[in-house]
């Protein structure tokens, strides 16, 4: 009977053996080496040491661990798959099953085992891996975005991504977790309802949804396909371009409709604003060229009226063109080192002749030189507008132009003793063509332009007013006191700029001291580095420092890196910006480039990589 059983094992290629633990000896029950075809491969052993020499080096540890586990824990069934090395480096796959046999009166404790060939299993596994790779490659070609496989509970079963695309730090950590960890409650509910319907009906369903990441909204289409095992094969495509085109069309239609409504009002405004000065110019010109004789005083008065209305008409044209350039983004801010004292002196000299007679024009400014990085022409443009409005609306008293340092800002202000603005109308004064007094000359565009300019300089216009007492218009721009010390130390004459430094300047936005240290060690010897730790400070330092390149982390506190990039791009389209992402997430990189980055580096990065990229742009 026993011999028949052994013959049956032998005929099926199963080798039977036992291991005497105390004696460290193998006993082969049937013709073990012949049954497993080990003779042809010149494999033979009689104890564990000899056996180890035949096992593949990569499998020795796992085999010994399984063998020792069977002995120490007296496990009744332990198995291990391994490779034996034959002649000419041939490799044979086997699987051993161990059974611990307790000590008896007749014999010591031992291991009873059987060995089977595992080549067929490994070939099948290799084919499965190859098939899966082919399947994934085919999916990537036919459907280039990405695929999630969910179970009926909306848990991740698999994630299939095209080569080079990375959505998560580690896909394996996501497998088994709920889709609700990725999606909002509303989108998760949408998925769960449609997964349930797809499994019940067996029909393919399509849904569209949005995903909000880092303050940006992305749009996707998901096709839900039922597959065996009550799973859902979810093919996901980015439809952001399509949605944005649709939104652009709807926005264009809305703007066209709005423009149609506003066209008549705009033409009425422009007609009135143009006809008023033209009427004075034409009327008094005709009077002057008429045959009637005029006394010198009348001629002088008529000429002044024509001149003032010429200026008003020219201002209207300039304001309309200025507003158009600001809106189109063609009117770029040009930052340079500016002596504030000289700037205020120029404003005073230019405007004092235009102030209404009988009004005092005062200037309050620090006696020492103050230097700042800004666009001096834009500063003057805003101050000219403030002073012009103050003069128009002030009959008696004074107009005071002031500048002062307040913490990290340089604050400009124009204060008047005019009629003031009702509190309920202060918010209207920055609207286009808005004039609180229709009898006062002006286009109603100046304050709207001033607001745009100040915001692009990194500041904000503020208004304080009381009816019958007067108004104060003010704004601040970023400033740091080290600039004054630096300028004085170099003994620069008034009106002259600092000589350019030997090293180019890089503004670094990084909230991690450790990460900045890497950048400093890599770039500090070749470039001048300015380090800031949040997005708001980054924008202010950009205006102050006028760097040659900006290198910033996308994940910055206070003001996000993306918002900081957008603000910098509203000031300058030419300065190179390199974004550093916390990982190589596809969406984060795409988001950074769309916001204005010239290039994106993913952490972790090498010193050589960051130096190469910086060298390209600087």
Secondary structure, 3 states (H helix, E strand, C coil): CHHHHHHHHHHCCEEEEEEECCCCEEEECCCHHHHCCCCCCCCCCCCHHHHHHHECCCCHHHHHHHHHHHHHCCCCCEEEEEEEECHHHCEEEEEEEEEEECCCCCCCCEEEEEEEECHHHHHHHHHHHHHHHHHHHHHHHHCCCEEEEEECCCEEEEEEECCCCCCCCCHHHHCCCEHHHCCCHHHHHHHHHHHHHHHHHCCCEEEEEEEEECCEEEEEEEEEEEECCCEEEEEEEECHHHHHHHHHHHHHHHHHHHHHHHHHHHHHHHHHHHHHHHHHHHHHHHHHHCCCCCCHHHHHHHHHHHHHHHHHHHHHHHHHHHHHHHHHCCCCCCCEEEEHHHHHHHHHHHHCCCCCCCCEEEEECCCCCCEEEECHHHHHHHHHHHHHHHHHCCCCCEEEEEEEEECCEEEEEEEECCCCCCHHHHHHCCCCCCCCCCCCCCCCCHHHHHHHHHHHCCCCEEEEEECCCEEEEEEEEECCCHHHHHHHHCCCCCCCCCCCCCCCEEEEECCCHHHHHHHHHHHCCCCEEEEECEHHHHHHHHHHHCCCEEEEECCCECCCHHHHHHHHHHHCCCCEEEEEECCCCHHHHHHHHHHCCCEEEECCCCHHHHHHHHHHHC
